[in-house]
Amino acid sequence: MPDSASSNDPALRVAVIIGSTRGGRTGPSVAEWFTHHVSHRTDIELDVIDVADLDLPVAMPGWDGLPAPTPETQAALADVSPRLAAGEAFVVITPEYNHSFPASLKNLIDWHYTQWQAKPIGFVSYGGVGGGLRAVEQLRQVFAELHAMTVRDAVSLHGPWSGLGGDGRPRDAAVCESAAKNMIDQLLWWGRALRTARTTHPYGA
């Protein structure tokens, strides 16, 4: 697939979400490697969202809207919600904790709904021998419930504490970069197709 955008097919807006808040986390290093690897592409525009920078409480309003979010929560949502809504596709960077994904990531997901709908999602995972694959498989079910479309190919970094160098880049660069390209190419195809579909026939209309 081409790595450049045209006037008829503008760059796809991709929100890259760092899903971990744990102390000593590897997520920012993985995100830095990934965004650097795809930074040369002109067919995508990246916006990195780090859940560690958000102040979203676990307690949420009920279906009736009560209790209303606090001013602090409203301020946090005012920052992140429009960025998710503007995203035409997402790349979720997630570790695997206890055979699953972080609660901090699930909290961000659950605070939103329409922002995910009819958009594609790709994954970059890391953690132990499994490389975060169990976290990704569970996230696929979550996003399916939110009417999002997850792409088949993903990037899986196995044992990042030994598989990543001190600069945060994978030691097996060729394999990881090939996986990243395959995932982004699929994300771009679905992102363009779903952008056209949402424009010609708004989802749920």
For each residue, the residues with C-beta under 8 A, 3 or more apart:
1: 185 188 189
2: 43
3: 40 41 42 43
4: 41 42 43
5: 9 10 11 12 42 43
6: 9 10
7: 10
8:
9: 5 6 43 192
10: 5 6 7
11: 5 42 43 44 45
12: 5 43 44 45 88 89 187 188 191 192 195
13: 44 45 47 86 87 88 89
14: 44 45 46 47 87 88 89 90 91 187 191
15: 46 47 48 49 83 84 86 87 89 90 91
16: 31 34 35 46 47 48 49 90 91 93
17: 49 51 90 91 92 93 105 108
18: 27 28 31 48 49 50 51 52 93
19: 27 51 92 93 94 95 101 102 104 105 108
20: 25 26 27 51 52 94 95 102 104 105
21: 25 51 52 102 104
22: 25 95 97 102
23:
24:
25: 20 21 22 28 52 95
26: 20 29 30 95 126 160 161 164 168
27: 18 19 20 30 31 50 93 94 95
28: 18 25 31 32 50 168
29: 26 32 33 160 164 168
30: 26 27 33 34 93 124 126 157 160 164 168
31: 16 18 27 28 34 35 48 50 93 124
32: 28 29 35 36 168
33: 29 30 36 37 164 168 169 170
34: 16 30 31 37 38 91 93 124 155 180
35: 16 31 32 38 39 46 48
36: 32 33 39
37: 33 34 177 180
38: 34 35 41 44 46 180 184
39: 35 36 46
40: 3
41: 3 4 38 44 184
42: 3 4 5 11
43: 2 3 4 5 9 11 12 188
44: 11 12 13 14 38 41 184 188
45: 11 12 13 14
46: 14 15 16 35 38 39
47: 13 14 15 16 83 86 87
48: 15 16 18 31 35
49: 15 16 17 18 53 54 80 83 84
50: 18 27 28 31 53 54
51: 17 18 19 20 21 54 56 102 104 105 107 108
52: 18 20 21 25 104
53: 49 50
54: 49 50 51 76 79 80 108
55: 72 73 75 76
56: 51 73 76 77 80 107 108 111
57: 60 70 73
58: 103 107
59:
60: 57 110 111
61: 64 65 66 67 68 69
62: 65 66 67
63:
64: 61
65: 61 62 68
66: 61 62
67: 61 62
68: 61 65
69: 61 73 74 77
70: 57 73 74
71: 74 75
72: 55 75 76
73: 55 56 57 69 70 76 77
74: 69 70 71 77 78
75: 55 71 72 78 79
76: 54 55 56 72 73 79 80
77: 56 69 73 74 80 81 111
78: 74 75 81 82
79: 54 75 76 82 83
80: 49 54 56 76 77 83 84 108
81: 77 78 84 85 111 112 115
82: 78 79 85 86
83: 15 47 49 79 80 86 87
84: 15 49 80 81 87 90 112 115 116
85: 81 82 114 115
86: 13 15 47 82 83
87: 13 14 15 47 83 84 90 115 119
88: 12 13 14 119 191 194 195
89: 12 13 14 15 119 120 121 122 187 188 190 191
90: 14 15 16 17 84 87 116 119 120 121 122 148
91: 14 15 16 17 34 121 122 123 124 183 184 187
92: 17 19 105 121 122 123 124 139
93: 16 17 18 19 27 30 31 34 123 124 125 126
94: 19 20 27 101 102 105 123 124 125 126 132 135 136 139
95: 19 20 22 25 26 27 101 102 125 126 127 132 135
96: 99 100 101 125 126 127 128 130 131 132 133 134 135
97: 22 100 101 102 127 135
98:
99: 96 134 135
100: 96 97 134 135 138
101: 19 94 95 96 97 105 106 135 136 138 139
102: 19 20 21 22 51 94 95 97 105 106
103: 58 106 107
104: 19 20 21 51 52 107 108
105: 17 19 20 51 92 94 101 102 108 109 139
106: 101 102 103 109 110 142
107: 51 56 58 103 104 110 111
108: 17 19 51 54 56 80 104 105 111 112
109: 105 106 112 116 142 143 146
110: 60 106 107
111: 56 60 77 81 107 108
112: 81 84 108 109 115 116
113: 116 117 146
114: 85 117
115: 81 84 85 87 112
116: 84 90 109 112 113 119 121 143 146 147 148
117: 113 114 146 147 148 203 204
118: 147 148 149 194 197 198 203
119: 87 88 89 90 116 148 149 191 194
120: 89 90 148 149 150 151 186 187 190 191 194
121: 89 90 91 92 116 139 143 148 149 150 151 187
122: 89 90 91 92 150 151 153 154 183 184 186 187
123: 91 92 93 94 136 139 150 154 155 183
124: 30 31 34 91 92 93 94 154 155 157 180 183
125: 93 94 95 96 131 132 133 135 136 154 155 156 157
126: 26 30 93 94 95 96 131 132 156 157 158 160 163
127: 95 96 97 130 131 132 135 157 159 160
128: 96 131 132 158 159
129: 158 159
130: 96 127 133 134 158
131: 96 125 126 127 128 156 157 158 159
132: 94 95 96 125 126 127 128 135 136 156 157
133: 96 125 130 136 137 154 156
134: 96 99 100 130 137 138
135: 94 95 96 97 99 100 101 125 127 132 138 139
136: 94 101 123 125 132 133 139 140 154 156
137: 133 134 140 141
138: 100 101 134 135 141 142
139: 92 94 101 105 121 123 135 136 142 143 150
140: 136 137 143 144 150
141: 137 138 144 145
142: 106 109 138 139 145 146
143: 109 116 121 139 140 146 148 149 150
144: 140 141 147 148 150
145: 141 142
146: 109 113 116 117 142 143
147: 116 117 118 144 203
148: 90 116 117 118 119 120 121 143 144
149: 118 119 120 121 143 190 194
150: 120 121 122 123 139 140 143 144
151: 120 121 122 154 183 186 187 190
152: 186
153: 122 179 182 183 186
154: 122 123 124 125 133 136 151 179 183
155: 34 123 124 125 176 179 180 183
156: 125 126 131 132 133 136 179
157: 30 124 125 126 127 131 132 160 163 164 170 176
158: 126 128 129 130 131 163
159: 127 128 129 131 162 163
160: 26 29 30 126 127 157 163 164
161: 26 164
162: 159
163: 126 157 158 159 160 170 171 172
164: 26 29 30 33 157 160 161 168 169 170 171
165: 168 169 170 171
166:
167:
168: 26 28 29 30 32 33 164 165
169: 33 164 165 173
170: 33 157 163 164 165 173 175 176 177
171: 163 164 165
172: 163 175 176
173: 169 170 176 177
174: 177 178
175: 170 172 178 179
176: 155 157 170 172 173 179 180
177: 37 170 173 174 180 181
178: 174 175 181 182
179: 153 154 155 156 175 176 182 183
180: 34 37 38 124 155 176 177 183 184
181: 177 178 184 185
182: 153 178 179 185 186
183: 91 122 123 124 151 153 154 155 179 180 186 187
184: 38 41 44 91 122 180 181 187 188
185: 1 181 182 188 189
186: 120 122 151 152 153 182 183 189 190
187: 12 14 89 91 120 121 122 151 183 184 190 191
188: 1 12 43 44 89 184 185 191 192
189: 1 185 186 192 193
190: 89 120 149 151 186 187 193 194
191: 12 14 88 89 119 120 187 188 194 195
192: 9 12 188 189 195 196
193: 189 190 196 197
194: 88 118 119 120 149 190 191 197 198
195: 12 88 191 192 198 199
196: 192 193 199 200
197: 118 193 194 200 201 203
198: 118 194 195 201 202 203
199: 195 196
200: 196 197
201: 197 198 205
202: 198 205
203: 117 118 147 197 198
204: 117
205: 201 202
